Amino acid sequence: MRVVLDACVLFPSVLRSILLEIAARGLYEPVWSERILEEWARAVIRLGPEAQIEARSEGLLMRTAFPRAMQRAQPNIESRLLLPDENDLHVLAVAVSSGADAILTFNAKDFPGHVLAAEGISRRDPDGFIWELWSRHTREVEGVLAKVHAEAERRAGQPVSMKGLLKRVKLNRFARVIGAPGLDAPGLPDQP
């Protein structure tokens, strides 16, 4: 499954780490464009100039790790598309140009389902997308979550709740599923 990662799902570093680790395990193929990566780098400026430098260098690492992910929107495709926000046309155009199955975004209102369906593409919310991958590839996704969780605790220098970590990056339903009592989740740390 090929999935375009919109800039809004790259901005929270924990969510980006989860998505890229899952992709590295071969559970889906990520797609992005220069413009998407640039939007992400510009969005982090509010965290300070160091964050933008870090985003640009991480973008270089992403290009290396996923050389097939970088795609260009073909101008003839973008010019025929209509979306509520014309600034999002390039994302849909990249999806169409690359033969993607879905666009992963939090931005439901600017990617109407009927418009995407006409192009053979669906809009996926990160919460449902990760839950679906977890339900099909439990051990692999739990391994990713354990790795990202450990890194978050290392950076924080103290214990971090897995459920809280997931909720901070808007994976609320998935956090509830992972933290459900009686759930057999051997790869994950105990939930508070």
Secondary structure, 3 states (H helix, E strand, C coil): CEEEECHHHHCCHHHHHHHHHHHHCCCCEEEECHHHHHHHHHHHHHHCHHHHHHHHHHHHHHHHHCCCCECCCCHHHHHHCCCCCHHHHHHHHHHHHHCCCEEECCCCCCCCHHHHHHCCCEEECHHHHHHHHHHHCHHHHHHHHHHHHHHHHHHHCCCCCHHHHHHHCCCHHHHHHHCCCCCCCCCCCCCC
